[in-house]
Amino acid sequence: MNDIPTNGQALPEIEIEEFRASYPQLFSDPRVDEIYCNLGWRGLLFTLCDTLQAHLTRHPGVAPVTIGQIKSKFGELHFFYDGGDSYCRGAVDLAERLSLKTCERCGAPGSLVGGQWVNTLCSTHDGSSTE
């Protein structure tokens, strides 16, 4: 079953409420109502949010980070936000790069695969596994 709608945008599968409860400052914009990524990147997103929140707590002079949108596009995590500093930008850049090596379905090591849609998948989810 293909869980990608015809417009090419991933369905919201990661529940935003658990992120909003854990990181109320980061998810303070009420217009952000979905995370458009598959469940495999859930851990990656929690690690990124933990990193951002810890940095902001240690450095209260840094402009607060407010998330505007989180989605998958062409097999890569796209994390849009306002505020922060160069440390925050580096953390987001790293998470986006790691998404290109993390299966978006299960979180296992993966790689970009193309077809009708470009996704980052492990061998189990791209169909190449012999197991």
N, C-alpha and C positions, 0 to 999 in steps of 0.2 A: 504494500500500500504506500502510495506517495503522500507524504504529509506536507508537501509544499503546495500552497494554493497557486492558481494560475497566474497571479501577478508576480510570482517569484519571491515573495517575502515569507520568511519562516513564520509558522503559526506560533502564537504565544504559548509556550509550554512551561516556562519557568514562572512560578507564582510570584508576582511582585509583592504580595502582602508580606511574605516572610522577609524579604529584603527591606521593605518599608518599616517593619517592626524592628529589625536589627540595626538599621542605619537610617533613622528618621531624618537626620540632617541631609544626608546624601540624596534621599528620595523625598524631599520636601515639596517638590513641584507637583501639585495635584493633577496637572495635565498629563503627567507620565503615568499611564495606567496599564502598560503591558511591557514585558521583556520579550522581544521577538527573537528568541534563541531556543534551540533544542536543549534537552536536559543534560547532555554531555558537557556543556560549558558551565553548569551550575557551580561546580567547585571552583573553577577558574574565576567566576564572578564573585563568589564569596571571598576568595583570597584577595582579589583586587579591592573589594570594598573594605575588607579588614585592613589592608595596607593603607588605603586612603584615610580611613577613619583614625587609625593610630597616628599617622603623620599629622593630621589636623589637630588631634588632641595634644600632641607634643609641641606643636608650633601654632599657638592660638593667633598669631599675627598673620598667618596665611589666609587669603580670601577663602571663605567656605566653598566647598565643591557642591554643586547642585546638578544632578543628572538630568539630562534633557531627553535622551533616547538610548536604548541598548538594542542592537539588532544584529542579525547575521546577514551578510551580503557577499556574494561570490565566495562563500566558504570561509569568510573571515569575520571575526568579532568587530563591530563598530560601536564605540562607546563615546557618546557625545555628552559633554558637560560644560559648565561654566565654573570659573573660579580656579582655585588651586595655584600651584607654582610649578617650577621645572621638575621637582621630585614627583609630583602628581602626574605630570605629563609623561615622565619616564615610566612610571608604574603602569599607566594606561597603554603606552606603546608596547611594553613588554607583554602585557596580557593579550593585546591584539596580535602580536607575533606568535605567542604561544598557542593561540587559537588555531593557527595554521598547521599546528602539529598535534592537535587534540581532537579526537573524534567528537563531533557535535552531538552524536546520538548517545554515547556511553562514557566518554571521557578518557578512553584508552588512547595510546599513541596512534596518530593518524596522519594522513596526507591529503592534499587536494586531489579530488577526482572530478572529472568533467563528464558531461553528457548533456541532457536537456538542462540540468541545473548543475552548478558548481557547488560542491560540498567538501568539507573536511571530514573524512571517514577512516575508520580502521578497516583492516582486511575483512573482518566479520561483516561489517555494515556496507562495504562496497561490493560484496559478493565474491571477492577473490580468495577467501579462506577455503582451504580444503578440508577443514574439520567439520 
